[in-house]
Amino acid sequence: MGFKHWFQGFEMILMFLVAVAVPCFFVGLWGSKMINDLGNHPSKSAQIQASAGWKIFLVEMISFVLLIGLFMFLYNIQNV
């Protein structure tokens, strides 16, 4: 007996990757840029943190909504 649903499994992995890995990449990218900017301009600390903080907050909210949407999608498929 083999696994019959390879395509569906890959779709699940891809959906989870989009909902988790892509936002993690952007948070890491912007966090790294923020730390670099803080090292170059320590007197502008609050401004740099606020600028990067809003971007990171927005990405995290979008990621949360994607995860909730993915959960609802999978839950509705199961109950159909």
Backbone as numpy.savetxt, mean C-alpha at the origin, in Angstrom:
# Nx Ny Nz CAx CAy CAz Cx Cy Cz
-4.17 -36.10 -7.36 -5.00 -34.91 -7.36 -4.12 -33.66 -7.36
-4.28 -32.85 -8.35 -3.52 -31.61 -8.43 -4.39 -30.41 -8.16
-3.74 -29.32 -8.04 -4.45 -28.06 -7.82 -5.05 -27.61 -9.15
-6.37 -27.41 -9.19 -7.07 -27.11 -10.43 -7.23 -25.62 -10.70
-7.00 -24.81 -9.73 -7.33 -23.39 -9.83 -6.09 -22.50 -9.79
-5.13 -22.77 -10.66 -3.91 -21.98 -10.69 -4.19 -20.52 -11.03
-5.00 -20.29 -12.03 -5.26 -18.92 -12.47 -5.92 -18.10 -11.37
-6.89 -18.68 -10.67 -7.56 -17.98 -9.58 -6.59 -17.70 -8.44
-5.69 -18.65 -8.19 -4.68 -18.43 -7.15 -3.76 -17.28 -7.49
-3.34 -17.21 -8.74 -2.48 -16.11 -9.17 -3.23 -14.77 -9.13
-4.52 -14.79 -9.45 -5.31 -13.57 -9.34 -5.37 -13.07 -7.91
-5.57 -14.00 -6.97 -5.60 -13.62 -5.54 -4.27 -13.01 -5.10
-3.19 -13.65 -5.51 -1.86 -13.14 -5.15 -1.66 -11.75 -5.75
-2.05 -11.56 -6.99 -1.88 -10.27 -7.65 -2.73 -9.19 -6.98
-3.98 -9.51 -6.63 -4.83 -8.53 -5.94 -4.22 -8.13 -4.60
-3.74 -9.11 -3.84 -3.14 -8.81 -2.55 -1.85 -8.01 -2.73
-1.08 -8.33 -3.77 0.16 -7.60 -4.05 -0.14 -6.14 -4.36
-1.17 -5.89 -5.15 -1.53 -4.52 -5.49 -1.99 -3.77 -4.24
-2.76 -4.45 -3.38 -3.32 -3.79 -2.21 -2.30 -3.58 -1.09
-1.21 -4.34 -1.08 -0.25 -4.25 0.03 1.14 -3.81 -0.44
1.70 -4.48 -1.42 3.10 -4.23 -1.80 3.30 -2.88 -2.49
2.38 -2.48 -3.33 2.55 -1.19 -4.03 2.52 -0.02 -3.04
1.55 0.03 -2.11 1.61 1.11 -1.12 2.86 1.05 -0.24
3.32 -0.15 0.09 4.55 -0.26 0.88 5.74 0.32 0.12
5.78 0.09 -1.18 6.86 0.64 -1.99 6.85 2.17 -1.94
5.67 2.77 -2.10 5.59 4.23 -2.09 5.91 4.81 -0.71
5.46 4.16 0.34 5.78 4.64 1.69 7.28 4.57 1.92
7.91 3.50 1.50 9.37 3.39 1.63 10.10 4.43 0.81
9.62 4.67 -0.39 10.25 5.67 -1.26 10.15 7.06 -0.67
8.94 7.45 -0.23 8.75 8.79 0.33 9.39 8.92 1.71
9.40 7.85 2.48 10.07 7.89 3.79 11.57 8.06 3.62
12.14 7.36 2.66 13.57 7.50 2.38 13.90 8.92 1.92
13.06 9.46 1.04 13.29 10.83 0.58 13.17 11.82 1.74
12.21 11.59 2.64 12.03 12.47 3.78 13.27 12.45 4.68
13.79 11.27 4.96 14.97 11.16 5.82 16.18 11.82 5.16
16.31 11.66 3.86 17.40 12.31 3.13 17.26 13.84 3.20
16.05 14.33 2.99 15.82 15.78 3.06 16.06 16.32 4.47
15.68 15.54 5.49 15.92 15.97 6.87 17.42 16.06 7.15
18.19 15.16 6.57 19.64 15.22 6.75 20.26 16.41 6.05
19.69 16.81 4.91 20.23 17.94 4.16 19.75 19.29 4.68
18.54 19.35 5.22 17.95 20.61 5.69 17.32 20.42 7.06
18.11 20.29 8.12 17.52 20.03 9.44 16.68 21.19 9.98
16.90 22.39 9.50 16.13 23.53 10.02 14.69 23.53 9.49
14.42 22.80 8.41 13.08 22.73 7.84 12.38 21.42 8.23
12.68 20.93 9.40 12.20 19.62 9.84 10.68 19.49 9.82
9.99 20.45 10.40 8.53 20.37 10.47 7.89 20.42 9.09
8.39 21.28 8.23 7.85 21.41 6.88 8.07 20.12 6.09
9.25 19.52 6.19 9.57 18.30 5.46 8.71 17.14 5.97
8.57 17.04 7.30 7.76 15.96 7.86 6.29 16.11 7.49
5.79 17.31 7.49 4.38 17.53 7.12 4.14 17.19 5.66
5.08 17.58 4.81 4.94 17.31 3.39 4.93 15.80 3.11
5.86 15.10 3.67 5.92 13.65 3.47 4.81 12.93 4.23
4.44 13.46 5.37 3.41 12.83 6.18 2.07 12.77 5.49
1.69 13.82 4.78 0.41 13.81 4.07 0.41 12.80 2.95
1.53 12.70 2.22 1.61 11.71 1.15 1.50 10.29 1.70
2.23 10.03 2.77 2.21 8.70 3.37 0.83 8.39 3.95
0.21 9.36 4.60 -1.14 9.16 5.14 -2.14 8.85 4.03
-2.06 9.57 2.93 -2.96 9.34 1.81 -2.78 7.93 1.23
-1.54 7.51 1.07 -1.28 6.16 0.55 -1.80 5.10 1.50
-1.64 5.31 2.79 -2.13 4.33 3.77 -3.66 4.26 3.76
-4.33 5.38 3.60 -5.79 5.36 3.53 -6.27 4.65 2.26
-5.61 4.91 1.15 -5.97 4.22 -0.09 -5.73 2.73 0.05
-4.63 2.35 0.66 -4.33 0.94 0.88 -5.38 0.28 1.77
-5.81 0.98 2.81 -6.83 0.45 3.71 -8.14 0.23 2.95
-8.53 1.20 2.14 -9.76 1.08 1.36 -9.65 -0.08 0.36
-8.49 -0.25 -0.26 -8.29 -1.37 -1.18 -8.41 -2.71 -0.46
-7.84 -2.81 0.73 -7.93 -4.06 1.48 -9.37 -4.35 1.90
-10.10 -3.34 2.34 -11.51 -3.53 2.69 -12.30 -3.92 1.44
-12.03 -3.26 0.33 -12.70 -3.60 -0.93 -12.40 -5.02 -1.37
-11.15 -5.44 -1.23 -10.77 -6.81 -1.58 -11.49 -7.81 -0.68
-11.57 -7.52 0.60 -12.28 -8.39 1.52 -13.76 -8.50 1.13
-14.40 -7.35 0.86 -15.81 -7.37 0.50 -16.04 -8.11 -0.82
-15.14 -7.92 -1.78 -15.23 -8.62 -3.06 -15.15 -10.13 -2.86
-14.17 -10.57 -2.10 -14.00 -12.00 -1.87 -15.15 -12.57 -1.03
-15.65 -11.81 -0.09 -16.76 -12.26 0.73 -18.03 -12.41 -0.11
-18.28 -11.46 -1.01 -19.47 -11.53 -1.86 -19.37 -12.66 -2.86
-18.19 -12.95 -3.38 -18.02 -14.08 -4.30 -18.33 -15.39 -3.59
-17.92 -15.49 -2.35 -18.13 -16.72 -1.58 -19.61 -16.96 -1.32
-20.38 -15.91 -1.14 -21.80 -16.05 -0.78 -22.74 -16.04 -1.99
-22.22 -16.00 -3.19 -23.09 -16.01 -4.38 -23.44 -17.41 -4.77
